[in-house]
Amino acid sequence: MVTAPRVFRDVISQPEAVSELLRELAKSKEVHHAWLFTGPPGSGRSQIAFAFAAALVCPQGGCAECNACQMVRIGNHPDVQVLNTERVQISIEEVSEFIEKSEQMPALANYRIMIVEDADRMSERTSNLLLKSLEEPPKGTIWMLCAPSESDLLPTIRSRVRRIMLKVPSVDEVARLLIEKYSVPEHLALTAAAQAQSHVGMARRLATNAPARERRSKVLEAVLAIADLPSAISASEILLKLAESDGQQLTGELDEQERAELLARMGITEDSKLTPAMRSQIKKLEDAQKKRATRSKRDGLDRIFVDLMGLYRDVLAIQLGSGQKLINPDLENQIRALARDITQAQAIHAIEKIQQVRYRMDRNVKDSLLLDSLAVSLRRKRA
């Protein structure tokens, strides 16, 4: 059995995918030019793409310790370019600029790696722009796309990539990663991994960020308190504020840092008189930050929906007597009360409604309307 390079050590529960990449790395001929990593949220799509990229640019094939591996890890290797939009959708301008970068020669390594995270956020027009680069990439350029499923991309793109399908790791595997890599106490690691439903990034945030854990608790408490129309509207308002708060925490410090850096580059102080060109630069930054704030709030709402589906999954587990461990054991009494108040059909309908709202959110329906509709549908109708 071939031992995987150390850069793959944090890629958990994906032996088949790693084995296929190792076979590719071992080939004497040139590596395939386009890859698609798919899998559910939390499966580690971006993580395995970055590990593969590091193995390709590392002189030792992925030692995880050399300068090349460290530069990939912190995101500043000149031959590993990443497109990770702050917008709700990846714009055609972002992809066009990214394609131009793909045509440059590698600076340090034998390959130039182009990673597109959330490739499912491209429109059909934007995807078609990328298509030609996937068909005829410059020598040494390797594309890596990440998306939840193959169906999220155009058939013409799917036909030009080699596909790597990932699976969600177990709760125990995610907890072990939190313990070993981030020194999280065992009980907290297991709780965070379960609450995140094995989503590695979300589990890490819950394990290391107390405000994130507190917001999650408030989300579930608000929904568990829904009984009638007034409480449903109140819960909707709470959920929207929590999503906004979550987004502000993630982007607030970065916004301030970016503004300070821009002012420093332009030599601006508090007493400086701004020229039209300076105002234009500041306005451009503020517009970009507003778009990022919108994306961050939407991501916060999506995390709320995932948590709510986990809540009703617990309700179903109790109703069916499945004996499965609860995602939210700290709320067992309240969940059992809800399980008595609604039928299995109503619990299933709640999950379907949450999924429907997630879909509509991607279609740019107003957030408050979506949450009002969801909260009203979650009112308890006595079994």
N, C-alpha and C positions, 0 to 999 in steps of 0.2 A: 504493500500500500504506500503510495507517494505521500510524503508529508507536505502539507500545505504551507506556503510561505507565511511568515508571521503577520503580514498585513491582513490576512484572512482570519485571524484569531477572534475578532469581534463579530464576525459573520456567523450567527448562531442558527442551528437547526436547518442548514441548507447544504447538506453533504453532496447531493446530486448536482446542484448548481456549481458548487466550488470544484467538484471533480471535472465537470465539463470545461470550466475555465482553465484548470490546470493542464488538461489535455491540449488546449489551444496554445497555452504558454510553452508547452514542450515541443511544439511543432518546429521543424527547421525552416519551413517556408513562412511567408508573411502572415501576420495575424489577420483574421477576417476584419473587414473595414466598418461594419455596422452591427450594433447589438441593441436588443430591446429587453430590458429587465422589467418583468411584470409580477405583480403580487398584491395581496390585500394591504391596506394601511398597517404599518408596523412590521411588515415582512423584511424590511431592510433593503429596499431597492437601491436607494442612493448609496447606502453603505457598501454594498457589494460592488457597485460601479466604481466607487472611489478606491476600493481595495484592488480591483482589477487594473485600474489606471496606475496605481502605485507600483504594482508588480511589473507593468510594462515599461515604466520610466526608471525603475530602480536598477542600478548596475548589477545587483545581486539577485534580482528577480523578486523583490518584495521583502526585504529584511526588516522593515518597519523602524529601522534605527538610523539609516544614513540620511544625508541632507535631502536627497530627492524624496524619500518617503515622508520625512518630516514636513517638507514644503507642500506635498499633496495633502497631508493631514490638516495643516492650518490654512490651506487654500491659497497659497501664493506660488505654486510651481508654474513657471512661464509656459510649459507645454501641456498643462492640464487646465482647460478653460471650462467654466461652468455657467450655464444659463439657468438662473433660478429667479423668476420674475417676482416682483413685489406687487404686481397687479392681479386682478381677478383672472385675466387671461394674458397669455404671452402675446405681445403685440408683434405685428409684422416688422416694425422697425427694429425690435430687439433681435428677432431671428435674422434679419438682413445683416445687421452689424455682426452677429455671431458667425454667420457664414463667411464674412470677410476675414475674420480672425482664423477660420479653419484653413484658409488658403495660404497662410504664412508657413514658412519652414520651421521645423522644430529648433528650439534654441539650445537645449542641453541634451535631450534624449533622442532616440531613434524614431519616436512617435510623437504626434500631436493629438491629444485626446480632447474630444469635444463632448461634454456631458450635459444633457438636457434633462433637468429634473422637472417633474410634473408635465411631461410632454403631452398629456391629455388636455392641457389647458390651451393648446393651439387650435385656432379655427381652421376650417378647411382651406381657406386661402393661404394662411400662414403655413400650413402643412405642405401645400403644394410648392411653396417657395423652397422649403427644406428638401423636397424630394430630389431635385437635380443634384444636390450635394451628396445625397445618399447613393445616387446612381453612379456618379463619377467623382469620387473624392480625390483630392490631391494625394500623391504617393506619401505614405506615412501618416495620413490623417485617419483617426478611428473615431467613429460616432458611437455614443452610448446614450440611449433614450430610456427614461424611466416612466412608467405609467401603471395604474392599477390593473388594467387588463388589455389584451390585444385589441378588443373591440373599441377601445377608446381612441384608436388611431385609424387612419385611412387604410384600406386594403392595399393601396399602392405602396405605402410605407412598410406595412407588415411584410410584404413580399420581398423587401430588400434588406431585411435585417435577420440576424440569427437570434432566436428567442430563448431567453432564460426565464423559466417560471419559478417563482419563489412561494413558500408557504409560511404561514404564521407560526412563530416559535411557541413553545409551551410556556406557561407561567413560570415554572421552575427554572427553565433555561434563561428567561429574561431576568428573573430575580438573581440568578447566579452571576450574570453579567454585571448587574448593579452592585453586587457585593464585591466582586473581584476588581472591577475597574474603577468604581466610584466610592468604594468603602462605605456603602450604605448598610446600616444595621439589618440583620436578616429579616426581622418581623416587618420593618418598613419596606424592605425590598419586595417581599412576597405580597404585601398589601398593594403597593404601587403597581406591581406587575399584573395583579389580578384586576385592579380597578381600570388599568389602561387596556385591559383585554389583550395583553401580550404585545402592544404597540411599544417598541423599544424607546422611541423618542419621547412619547407621552409618559411612559413609565419613569424614565430618567427625570423628567420635569416634576412629576408628582413626588418622586423620592427626594429631590434636592431643593424643592421650592415650596415652602410652607404656605404662602399666599395662594398658590395654584391648588393646593389641597383644600384650603378653606373655601375657595370659590366653587370647587366641585361639590363640596358638602352643601353649600347654599343652593346650588342648582337642584340637587335631589330633594332637599327639604322643601323647596318651593313647589315642586311638582307633586310631592307626596301630600301637600296641604291643599291641593285642588279638590274642591267638593262641589262648588256651584259656579255660576257665571262670574260673580264679583271676584271670587278667589282665583278663577282662571285668568281674568284680565290682570289681576295683581301679579300672578306668577309670570305672565308674559312680560310684563314690565321689568320684573326682577331678572329674568333670563337675559333680556336685551342689555340691561345695565352691566350684568356680570360679563357678558361677551365683550362689551366695550372696555370694561376695566381690564380684562385679560389682554386685549389688544394694546391698550395704552401701556401696560407694564412691559410688553415685549418690544414696543417701538419707541417709547418715550425717551429712554436713555440714548438710544441710537440717534434719534432726531436731534437731540441737543449736541451730541458729539459731532454729527455731520455739519450742523450749522456753525459750530465753533471752528471746525477745520476749514470750512469755506471762508469764513471771515478772516481767519489767520492767513490763508493763502492770498487773499486779496489785500491784506494789510489794513483791514478795517477795525477801528476802535469805536467805542460808544459815541465819541465826539466827531467821528468822521462824517463828511458830507458824501452821500451816495451819488454816484454818477448813474446815468441811465443803464449803462452796461452792468454795473454792480447790482442795481435793482433787478435787472433781467435774470442774473445768475441766482440771486436769492429767491426770486419768484419761481424759477425752474426747479430749485431744490424743494421749495414748499409744496409745489404741485406733485412732485414725485413722492413726497412724504405723505400727502393726503391719499394718494392711490395705495401706498403701502398700508396706511391705517385702515382703509377699506378692506384690503385683502386680509389683514390681521384680524379684524373684527369678524369677517366671514369664517376664518379658520377657527376663531373662538367659538362661534356658533356651531360649527361642525363638531368640535369637541363636545359641546353640550349635547348634541344629538346622539353622538356615540355613547355618552354616559347614560342618556335616557333609554336607549335601546338595551343597554346592559341592565338597567333597572327593571324593565319589563321582561327581559330574559329571566331575571331572578324570580319574578312573579310567576312566570310559566313553569319554571323549575319546581317551585313549591306546589303549584296547582297539579302538576303531573306526578308529583312524588318521585322525581327522577333521582334524587339523592346526590345530584351534582353540587359542587361547592358553589356558594353564592359569590358573585362579584362584589357585593356590598354586604358582608356579614355584619358590619356595625349597625346596619339599618334593618336587621332581620325582623324585629317586631313590627315595624311600620310596613315592611314589605308583605309580611303575613296578613296584616290587616287589609292591605290593598287586594291581596289574592282572594280574601274572603268576600270583598265587596264587588268584585267584577268577575265575569266568566272568562274561560279560556279564550273564547272567540273575541271578547273585548280586549284581552291582553294582546292577542295576535293583531287585532285591528290597530291598536296603539302603535305597535312596532311598524306596521305597514304605513301608518300615517306619518310617523317620524321619517321613514325612508322617502316618502312622497315629498315632505317638506325639504329634505336635503336636496332632492332633485330640482325642486322649484327654486331653491336658493341659487343654484347654478344658472338659472334662467333670469337672474336679476329682478326677481319679484321683491317688493319692499319688505325688509326684514321684520318690521313691526306687524305687518299684516300676516306674514307667515307664522310668527310666534303666537299671535292672537288666535289664528285658526287652529294651531296645534294645541294650545292650552285649553281651548273650549272643547276640543274633541276628547281631551283626557279627563273630563269631568266624570266623577264616579256615577255609574248607573247601576243601581243595586242589582246584584245577581238574583 
